[in-house]
Amino acid sequence: MRKLTARLCLICFLLCVGATLWAQKGKLRKAALYMETLQYEEAIEVYEKLHKKDAEAIEPLVGLAMAHHKLKHLEDAAQWYAEALKLPEADASVYFEYGHVLFQQGACEAAQSAFMEFLRRKPYDERQNELQDVCALYERLQSGSVTQTQISQPDFNGVNSDLAPAFFYDGLVFGSVRTGDKRKGAYYDLFYTRPLAEDRPDGLSLTYEPIEGFSDMLNSGFNEAIVTFSPDYSEVYFTSNQAEAASEKRPVRRLEIMVARMGADSTWSEPLPLALNSPNYSAAHPALSPDGQRLFFSSDRPGGFGGKDLYYADRVGLGWSSPINLGPKINTEGDELFPYYHSDGELYFASDGQIGLGGLDIFRVEDLGEGQWGSVQNPGKPINSESDDFALILKPNGTYGFLTSNRPGGKGSDDIYAFQKRKIRLEIQFYTDEDTELAESLPLAVRGEEYLVFTEENGRWSTWLEPDDCRYIRVRDDRFAESAKEICASDATSNNDELIVKWQLAPANDSPWANNEGEKMLEGILLDELTGAPIPMAELSLTGNDCTLSVSLTTDKRGYFSYIADEDCCFDLLTSADGYFSGISARPYCSSNWPQRDTIYLAPYRLQADQQLSSNAAASSDFQVGSQVYQDADRAIPYLLKVYYDLGRASVRPEAIPELNRLYWLLDRNPDIVVEIGSHTDARGTDAFNYRLSQRRANAIVRFLVSKGIASSRLQAKGYGETRLVNDCSNGVDCSEDDHQMNRRTEFRVIAERLGQNNR
């Protein structure tokens, strides 16, 4: 009898324990559901009740920490993580999240201790480089590109939520919750607007037309937002709620990706879900690559690294391949969302699992090809903030873009912000003495401009500079002494977007100009484009294009030349000198307009024995000068080519054609030179991959020039990979994206002269 009673008591006890455990699991599932549906306050209530019942259970502690972290209650989150770490069940991820909260509070030394314990437990984590010195990382993110980037708020934002814009022709399509909706409830719909006026440099406008619904076919009774378009705008992909209503079996209405196509009548077809969707998980945030052949998206499908991961699928016929996870360099145990693939081969995305300043931060990573990715970079402030920042898009030329943020100071819960490189307005005022402005326009030679520019009649001239820009300017007026200056945006104070320069001119003295009153005389001075030094013994050829005259001239030691015409004729002027690219006049010199004076500049292709590239050598008339002169090429001066590549990262893109045409014309009028086309990469990626990539890029430019008629014997393609870096950004060195960009360059330089041969 006693044994039977004992057995009954044991059974009752086990049943009670089982019921308690079952109830706890049910409440944990309920709290997890609240977390998934962003109801963090409700989740906190459930976790607090569970913690009161069992203070030694780790799930409620971690849940409380995560919920408070999502709500930006950083002190509370840190407290709950610290409590969780007292339990032996705490794993490495708890140390990481604890360190992340401390990092966001600015307690970098305490965060460093937590991260070091995390790395002790997970020594091969992909974030290990960033975690080695988080105090230095914190300082870098706080300064970021604050002095180089301007953030502004366009006027189309509403009082609720606006997010995730996409470029559509000359306007923007974005998701928004707007009041005055006839439907019940508040939903995201797709809206469209376009700039009212381009009132900012480089085409960025902050003034927009009134918004309008993007499409009645696409907007429905569910949420529609986060769109991407095919390159020809004939397809649109967007995020929507799954059609199946929430139920007890599936309590969350998950997300799916829809596609619609533009018909012949310029209306969208009925949207259809993609085959990669599933009722068991979400697929969202579609982003097409610039060529439309790859679709990036975010999903919590099984098999990821935790939370929501980034995937891609390749276009196969009319459908898409099986999704491929982007891997542990990008994906973490947190959430990775809002991918965007830029035409320069960089992927932008938002994450709360990478090290950032707020809940979601924006990150970028370079696509190295063949499934390999570079180091994940956080651009810091002002792109990111202590709030959620996500859904970045960027113009193909990189001049400006947009992002979404719930940072303080917005109009609604989420707002769309515009960003661009900080612009410095340079204004120069010329004076004849301390107080007297000029009374007429003044001609200026600005390096990089093909023709002269002219000041206003009061001697005032202005332009826009980027933060790292300089302008090298010469006064081209024989009434005044030779005068030149290099003016840089860095001369402006960090909190001032305007740079005012006062430039006093001295009267001409000791002038080489002749007294040519009443004579049909052409006279000029030939100067080095980079140094301003005179070029003696240069050869000039005046060839009549409406007469049979042909005249040869030579400059004296001052670089001076002159010619008096006996009859009226219009001449083409060709200039050449040893070590310089030949120049040809853009317009004929007509003696009927003489007397005429001119200053002519030639760009050198090699330095003299005692010459160095100076800070004034920012650019030639056509091309920017590189930063290194290589000793293995007879001190040949490298000139940068501003070229762009297609998605394959080697083929020449259409945007590069004007630059390559300038190189073609340079080679065409200098038939005796042989040039090397040298391509360079930054240090990210393997040495072998970088070498192959740089060689392919150089080959592509040579193929273009040969197709235009330049002899292949005059061209040498050379890929240097990462062997000739222009700064200290070698393997393992933490550098900004701008520093890496300095190493990603293509140059040309003269490596031989084949005099007397026609090598076109």
DOKOL-936520 format. One record per residue (C-alpha): residue in one letter; x, y, z. Coordinates in steps of 0.001 Angstrom, whole numbers, plus 524288, in hexadecimal, padded with zeros to 5 digits. Each point is the difference from the previous one (the first is absolute). Layout:
<nodes>
AXYZ...
</nodes>
This chain:
<nodes>
M800008000080000R80AED8098F8035EK806DC7FCD47F336L7F3738029F7F86ET7FDF980CE48070FA80E0C8040D7FD34R7FE577FCB37F1B1L7F3718081C7FF43C806C180B9780677L80B627FF0D7F684I7F6B37FFA37F460C7F89480BE28050BF80CB3807448020FL804B77FCF57F234L7F2E8804057FA4CC8009D80CF980747V80DF9802817FB99G7FC737FC7D7F204A7F442809048003DT8087680B0580559L80A567FDDC7F5A2W7F5837FF667F588A7FA3A80CC2804D0Q80D6F8066B80029K802D07FB8F7F227G7F2EF805497FBB2K8030180D41805FFL80D90800027F9EBR7F9C67FD7F7F2BBK7F68780B0E8028CA80B25809358038EA8079C7FBC77F3E9L7F3F3802FF7F7CEY7FF5280D9680602M80E64801F97FCA3E7FDF87FBA17F1F6T7F492809467FE45L807BA80B578061EQ7F727800B280C0BY80B5D8018F80953E7F87B805CC80B7AE7F6C37F4517FFEAA80B9E7F6C07FF3CI806208069080BE2E7F3A17FD978080AV800557F1727FCDCY80E9E7FEAD80288E7FEDA8072480D0FK7F5717F696804A0L808537F4627FBF7H80BD9805BD806F6K7F84E801D580CB0K7FC287F1B37FFB2D80DC47FB327FD2DA80B158099780254E80A1A7F5DE7FB9EA7FA247FDCE7F276I80885806297F58FE7F5D0801767F52EP7F81A80ABB806DCL80C73807658038BV8051D800017F214G7F25D8031E7FAFEL7FEE780BBF808FCA80D5A804C27FBB7M7FCB47FE947F198A7F2CB806BD8013EH805BB80B8F80768H80AFD800AC7F5FFK7F60B800E27F4FAL7F92C80B168073DK80D0E8073480190H7FF637FE4E80ED0L80E9B7FDB380039E80227800B480EABD7F5127F63B8029AA804FD7F7287F51BA80DC18002E8059EQ7FAB57FCBA80D8AW7F8537F4307FB1AY80B4E7FAFE7F7CAA808D68010B80BE5E7F63B7F7F5807D9A7FF8C7F5C27F54AL80ED07FEF37FFE4K7FFD57FBB680E4BL7F9E37F3237FBC0P808867F4F57FAEBE7F6DB7FDCE7F47FA8039980D337F9FDD8065C7FD9C7F2DBA809398083A7F7B9S7F505807B27F97EV7FBED805D680D18Y80DBE8056E801D9F7FF64805DB7F261E7F2E18068C80232Y8044C804F780D54G80C36805D37F9D1H7F7DB805EF7F51EV7F70E806FB809B0L80BB28053180793F8063B8045B7F32AQ7F3D5807A47FC51Q8005C8069B80D4FG80DF18044A7FD7CA805857F72C80AAAC80A0A7FA927F68FE8098A7FAA080A1CA7F56D7F7EE8069BA7FB267FBFF7F28DQ80DBE7FBBD7FC6CS8004A7F68580B84A7F30A7F9FF7FBE1F804527FEBA7F1ECM80CE97F9AE803CEE7F88A7F59E80798F7F7457FE297F41BL80C0C7FE1C7F75FR805E27F68E809CCR7F3E57F7A37FE35K7FEBF802807F147P80DD7802DF7FB51Y7FCBC7FEAC7F182D7F489809497FF7BE800228086F7F3B9R7FF0D80C6680840Q80CA37FD8080749N807A280AFE7F944E7F60680A4480403L7FF847FABC80DE7Q80E9D800C7802CDD7FFC480EA380318V7F208804B380192C803F780CC78065DA806F98040D7F387L7F45B7FB0C7F83BY7F6AA808078084CE807CA80C667FD9FR8005B7FD517F168L7F15D7FDC67FF30Q7FD2D80C52807C9S8080F8084E7F6ACG7FCD77F7D37F3ECS7FE71809027F45CV7F97D80AF6807A6T8087E80A6B7F9B1Q7FE107FA497F265T7F1A77FC367FF88Q7F3E180877800C6I7F3007FA5A804ABS7F35C806EC7FC65Q7F1957FCF6800CDP7F7D6800FF7F381D7F2DC806828015DF7F7987F44E7FBFDN800FB7F90880D35G7F30C7FE8580744V7FC4E7FFA580E5CN7FF3C7F11A800B9S80A187F74B7F98AD80751801337F325L80A737F6427FC50A8086C7F90D7F5F2P800058087A7F3ABA803E57FACD7F2A9F80410807AE7F3F5F7F59A7FFBD7F559Y80392807C37F3D6D801C280DFE80510G7F8767FDDC80CA0L7FEAE7F76D80C10V7F6B97F512803D5F7FF047FD3B80E91G7F7687F9C280A4DS7F7C2808D48088BV7F4FC7FFD5809D9R7F74680B8D7FCBCT7F3D9804ED806F8G7F333802517F8FAD7FFDC7F20F7FB46K7F2747FACD7FCF2R803AB7F27180483K7FF787FC6380E42G80CD67FF09806F3A80D43805717FC5AY807A57F96C7F517Y80C33802BA7F868D7FD10803597F1E1L8090C803A57F4E3F800E780E627FC96Y80741807B77F5A1T805D780D897FF51R80A58806FB7F825P8086380C0B8021DL7F97880D0A7FE44A80CE8806C47FDA9E80E407FC4C80059D803B8809CA80A58R80C4B7F948804BAP80D327FCBB7F9D0D800C87F3A17F7B6G7F1667FF2C7FE19L7FB9A7FCEA80DF0S7F316806A1802CBL7F9348019D80D04T7F390805987FA13Y7F68E7F63F7FA0CE7F2DF7FF9A7F93FP7F44F7FBA580839I800547F14C801A5E7F65B7F74A7F8E7G7FC727F1AD800B8F8096A7F8487F7A0S7F66A7F5E97FAAED7F2147FBE280351M8037C7F2627FB3FL80B587FEA680987N7FA16806B780BDFS7F6937F7058071DG7FA437FD7F80D75F80D197FAC9804ADN80D318065E80228E807DD8030E7F3BCA80D74805E78013EI80E8A7FE477FD14V8007E7FF7C7F132T80A4F7FD737F5B3F7FF3A801AD7F149S806567F93B7F481P809C08086F7F871D7F5C5803917F5C0Y7F554801FE80A56S7F79E7F5717F9A6E7FFAC7F7A280C64V7FD54803AA80E0CY802927F76180BCAF7FAC9803E780D4DT7FD1F7FAFA80DA9S7F2197FCCB80415N7F8D27F85680A6BQ7FCD67F2117FC72A7F1DC7FEB47FBCAE7FCC27F55F809DDA7FA1D8061C80C34A806177FDE780D45S7FAA57F45C80762E802987F83A80C31K808817F6ED7F7F7R8074580B507F9B0P7FE5580B988092FV808FC808EE7F82AR7FC998051D7F28CR80D517FEA17F9CBL805F68077A7F4C2E801F77FC167F1EBI805D7805BC7F39DM7F6D18037A7F4E2V802F48030C7F1D0A7F84B807B67F5E7R80341803877F1F8M7FD4280C037F7F0G7F6727FD917F4DEA7FF5A8061E7F28FD7F610809B38055AS809DE804A880A52T7F84C7F9F380B34W804B17F5D880987S7FB3D7F2007FF58E7F9CE7F94580BA0P80B157FD0B80985L803B97F1CF8020EP808077F9BC80AF0L80D717FA8A7FCF4A8024F7F167800ECL80A3F8021B80A98N7F5628046480987S7FAAB7F6A580A43P7F4E7800A2809EFN8098F7FAE280A37Y8094580BA07FFB4S8019180DBF7FAAAA80700804AC7F3CDA8010180EB87FEDFH807C680C187FC1CP803067FC9B7F1BAA80B4E806E47F936L803ED7FD7D7F1E9S80E068012A7FB7EP8026680AE27F605D7FF307F66B7F4A5G7F37D7F9F28054FQ805A27F24580020R8016D7FE0880EAEL7F5DA8020C80AA3F8046D8029180DECF7F63E7FEC680B1AS7FE877FD8880E9FS7F9C87F3D3805CFD7FEC07F85380C9CR7FF457F3317F879P806297F41B806B6G80E8E7FDBB7FEA7G804AE80DD280284F809208056280A39G7F53080538808BAG7F56680A3B7FF1CK7FE34804CF7F21AD80AE57FDB17F639L8032A805787F29BY7FEC97F7147F42AY800E08013E7F15CA7F9F07F8D47F48CD80454800B87F1D1R7F6A1801D67F4BCV7FD767F3407F8CCG7F71A801B37F451L7F37C806258050CG802A07FBEC80DFBW80A857FFC580A5DS809D77F60C804E2S7FFDE7FA2380D89P8040C80A4780A13I80E198005A804A0N803CE8054D80D59L80A1180AFE7FF6BG807D87F97580AB6P8054E802F480D93K807F480BE67FC2AI7F348807577FDD9N7F5B47F85780779T800187FF0E80ED2E7F77C7FAA180AD0G7F8B980CFE7FF34D7F7E98057F7F4C5E8057C803FD7F2BEL7F632807D07F81BF7FDFE809A57F4BEP80A947FBFF7F643Y803CD809347F4FBY80A2B7FCA97F59CH806BB80BD07FA18S805CB800737F264D80DCE801608057EG7FF1B7F22A8055CE7FCF88031D80E28L7F4B67FA56807B8Y7F969808B480A07F7F7607FA2980A8CA7FAC68025780DAFS8036E7F78780BAED7FE977FF8E80EAEG809AD7F4BF800EEQ80BD3807417FABFI8065280A10808F4G7F88880CC67FEF7L7FBC780C52806E2G7F16D7FD2580099G7F62F7F5147FE78L801737FED37F150D80C02805C37F992I80338800D37F18CF80BCB7F84C7FB61R806E87FDFB7F319V8085E7F5067FABFE807337FE597F32BD7FC7B7F4BC7F70AL80D017F9787FCCAG7F9B47F67D7F68BE7FECC7F1438001FG7F80A8005380C8BQ80A5980771807A0W7FD9580C9080788G8092080A3E8057ES7FFE38056780DBEV7F30E8053080501Q8012E80EAB80233N7F7BD808FB80872P8008680DDE7FA42G7FCDA805EE80D55K7F96B80D15801FBP7F8A2806D17FA12I7FB5D7F4927F78AN7FDB17F87080C9CS7FB0C804DA80D0DE7FBFE7FAD580D55S7F2A97FD047F9F3D7FC187F6667F549D8060D803247F2CEF7FD0C7F79D7F424A7FBC57FF087F1AFL80B10807A77F9B5I7FFFF802737F14EL80A59807387F839K8004B806377F289P808587F8587F632N809E680B217FF78G8007B8009280ED7T7FC9B80E76800E1Y7F49B7FE6280968G7F6807F649805BEF7F54F7FD99809F4L7FE597F83C80C7FT7F5707FD9E80A1CS80155802FF80E77N7F7E9801FA80C32R80A328093E805ACP7FB0D80BA6807DEG7FBB280C077F89FG7F7ED7F95D7F580K7F1E6802417FC43G7FB347F23A802CAS803F97F32580609D808847FCB97F428D804AB80A5C7F678I807718001D7F348Y80C83807FD8001EA8085E804927F4A6F80EBF7FFF0800F7Q80AEC804DB7F75EK80E258037A80119R8015980CCB80726K8012180B037F644I8087E80BE680269R7FC8480C0E7F848L80C8E806937FBBFE7FF0A80E677FCB2I80BBA807DE7FB56Q7FFE580ECC7FF92F80ADF806557F815Y804FF80D8D80386T8094C809457F941D803C88057780D3CE7FB697FDDF80DCFD7F2B88068B7FE54T7FD5E800A87F15DE7F87D7F5387F94EL802297FD647F19BA7F75F807987F6BCE7FF787F5827F567S8004F7F1657FE04L80CD67F8C580225P804067F3967F88BL804847F49280861A8063F7F2FC7FCB5V7FA8D7F59B80929R806F57F30D7FF6AG7F6E17F5867FB14E7F7BE8099A7F80DE801B27FF417F14EY7FDAE80E7A7FDA0L8025C80C8380754V7F60D8040B80A16F7FC7480E1980292T7FCD28073D80C58E7F459808EF8014FE8022A80E127FC2AN803908036D80E06G80AA77F5A180047R7F8447F5F6807B9W8001C7F17E7FCC1S7FA327F45380748T7FF3B7F13A7FF08W7FCE07F41880879L80A5D7F77180652E7FF157F2B980655P806F07FEAA80D2AD80C4B7FA397F9F1D7FFE4808A47F3D9C809D480A567FC0ER7FFEF809AC7F4BDY80C8D804B77F9AFI7FD0C80D367F9C8R80830809397F7B9V7FCED80DE17FC27R800C7800D67F122D8003D80EA97FDBFD80C1F807297FB2FR7FC3080C3E807A2F804317F90B80C66A80BFE7F8C480489E8000B7F12F7FF06S7F7D87FB5780B7EA7FBA77F23F803C2K7FAB07F95F80C22E7FB717F2BF8046BI7F3DB8017480878C7FADA7F41A8076FA7F31A7FD58806AES807AB7FC4F80C24D8032C80E7D8018BA7F1E68020280458T7FCBB7FE2280E4ES7F9297F33C80373N7F33B806D980352N7FFF6809197F444D7FB4B7FBF87F280E8052280C507F979L80DEA803D97FCF8I8027D80E4C7FC78V80D2F803377F9F5K804CB80DDB7FD7DW80A11800767F50BQ8079E80C6E7FDADL8061D801997F290A80CB2807067FD1FP80210807A57F360A808307F97E7F57FN80E87802D980078D80BF57FAE47F8E8S7F6AE7FAAF7F5DAP805787F8B87F43AW7F4B7804FC7F7BCA803D7808847F482N7FA6180D437FCEDN7F7777FB257F51AE7F6C780B7C7FE23G7FAFD8002E7F210E806FC7F3807FBD7K7F9BA7F3197FC7EM8081A7F8DB80A1BL7FD857F34A8071CE8085A7FE5F80C17G7FF6F7F6C780B55I806BD7F8EA80B11L800FD7F13E8015DL7FF837FB2F80E1DD800A67F2F080713E7F2157FC3F803F9L804337FA8080D1DT80A698098880473G7FD6180C777F86DA80E418004A7FB9AP80312804F67F23CI803077F5CF7F597P80BD18044C7F7D7M803547FA637F29EA7F2247FB3F7FDD1E7FB927FE9C7F1ECL7F3C08066C7FAC5S7F9BB7FE2E7F2CDL7F638809967FA15T7F8F57F9747F4ACG7F670807EC7F7F3N7F2B47F9D67FE3BD7FAFB80A317F65AC80D258035C7F9E3T80C867F8F27FC57L808868060A80A8BS807BA7F72280920V80878805FA80A98S809607F98E809B7L8039A806EE80C9AT8087B7FD1580BF1T7FE6F8057080DA7D80B13807568069EK8050B7FDA480DCER7F4108070D8056BG7F6FC7F7057F84CY7FC8680BCA7F780F7FCB37FFC97F185S7FA88809CB7F623Y7FBE1800B57F1C5I7FBFF80B9B7F777A7F6E47FCD17F4B9D801938062F7F299E7F2937FBC67FB81D7F3467FBDA80620C7FF0C7F187802EEC7FA2F7F6EF80A3EF809D57F6AC80601D7FFA67F36C807CEL80A828004280A7DL807287F382803BCT809868005280B7FS809E57F5A7803DCA80B8A7FEDA8092CD808947F506804DEG7F9637F90E80B54Y7F2C9806777FDBBF7F35C7FBCD7F99DS7FDE0807807F353G7F52180A038001EI7F729804A77F524S7F7E480C5980070A7F17A7FE3980262R7FD0C80B8C7F6FDP80761805DC7F47AY8088280BFF801E3C7FB5E809D77F5C2S8094680B337FD08S7F49D808D57FCC0N7FDCD8008880EBDW80E36802A580386P807138055F807C9Q7FD977F4A08092DR806F87FAE880BFFD7FE747F279805AAT805B17F76E80A93I800A37F1A77FC4AY801D07F4D880991L8058E7F2A77FCC8A7FE8F7F41B808CEP80CBF7F89D80280Y800B37F1447FF80R80CC27FECF80774L806BE807B180AB0Q80D24806647FE54A80B607FA72807C3D7FEAF8099880B59Q7F1408018E7FF52Q7F5F27FAD0809AEL7F1457FF4B7FF67S7FB5D80B5E80848S7F33B8027180704N7FC7C808EE7F4A2A800687F4917F68CA7F1DF7FC718025CA7FC017FE727F1CCS803B8802577F1ECS7F6FF806387F627D7F9727F2F47FD57F8040F7F64E80A7DQ802BD7FFDB80E84V80DF07FCEC803DBG802987F3B4807E7S8069E8006380D1EQ80C387F82D7FCE1V80ADB800D57F5F8Y805B87F2797FE13Q80EAD7FF357FEFBD7FF797F49C7F670A7FA2B808247F510D8097680B2C7FD71R7F8AE8088D809C2A7F39E7FF037F7E3I7F49780794805C3P7F3F57F77F8023DY7F2EC806037FC4EL7F35F7FACD805C2L7F4D07FB287F7AAK7F292801FF805F3V7FA607F35F7FABDY7F4B67F7998048AY7FD757F1937FE35D7F4047F7B27FDC3L7FB0A7F5CB8096CG80A837F6747FBC2R8095E80A058059AA808CD800437F3E4S7F838804307F400V8001180E807FD0BR7F3178067C8039AP7F99A80A6C7F768E802F480A8380A36A80E837FE1A7FD35I7FF188028B7F157P8023C80EE48008DE80C317FDFD80847L8053F7F5727F6F0N7FD02808537F424R8088A80AB0805DCL80AF27F60280143Y7FDBA7FBC07F1FAW8016080DEF7FAEBL80C3E801DD8083AL8060D7F3EF7F9D2D7FB48803EF7F283R806E080D3780071N80C297F9F580636P802CA7F4BF7F68DD80DE67FDAC804C3I7FD5F7FC0280E0FV7FD8D7F29E805F6V7F7A67FFC080C45E7FD9C7F64D80AC8I7F2137FE60804F8G801F97FC2580E2AS7F4D17FB788089FH800ED7FF1880ED9T7F7457FAA880AD3D7FF388020E80E91A8055A7F5DA8096FR7F3057F975802FCG7FE497F29F7F9F8T80A7C7F6197FCA9D80C69804057F8FFA7FD0E7F6C37F4CAF7F21E804DB7FE23N8044380E3480052Y80A827FD7C7F5E2R7F67C7F9317F6CFL7F5C380AA0801BAS8099A80B137FD61Q805657F9337F3F4R7F25A7FE157FA71R7FCF780E5C80236A80C628047A7F91EN7FD577F6A57F4B5A7F246805827FE5AI8053080DDE7FE28V80A497FB8A7F649R7F5747F8DA7F836F7F7FD80C707FF83L80B59808327FAEFV803BA7F5D77F5D3S7F1E27FFB67FB5BK8012280EBC7FDC6G80C017FE427F76BI80BA18015D8093DA80A8D7F6187FC8DS8010C7F53680A24S80EDD8017A7FF6AR7FE5580D4980686L7F8587FA8C80B7BQ804307F77D80B4FA7F5EE7FAC2809A8K805647FD9580D8EG7F89C7FB5F80BF9Y806F28032280CB6G7F5BB7FAF580978E8031C8053D80D87T80ED5800F17FE3ER8009280ECE7FE55L7F7A1805DD80AA8V8008A80EC980120N7FD838000980EB0D801937F71E80BD0C7F36D7F8367FDCES806917F2D07FEB3N7FAC07F2D78047CG7F9DB8008680D7CV800AC80ED580151D7F30B8066B803AAC7FDA080AB27F5F0S7F49F8084D7FBB5E7F9547FD537F315D805A180CA07FA82D80DBA7FB388033DH7FD647F2F67F965Q7FA728073E7F433M80CFA806FE7FE26N8062A7F2C97FD47R7F5377FB8E7F6A7R804D68078C7F430T8039E7FEC57F1B9E80B48808057FA97F8070A802387F342R80E14804557FE46V809A28014D7F4CBI809E27F4F48005EA806B3801DB7F2BDE8016C809677F495R8006C7FACC7F221L8046B80C2E7F8E6G7FDD1801347F197Q7F62D7F4E47FEF1N7F1A8800E97FCFDN7FAAE7F75E80AA8R7F1F78036E7FFB4
</nodes>
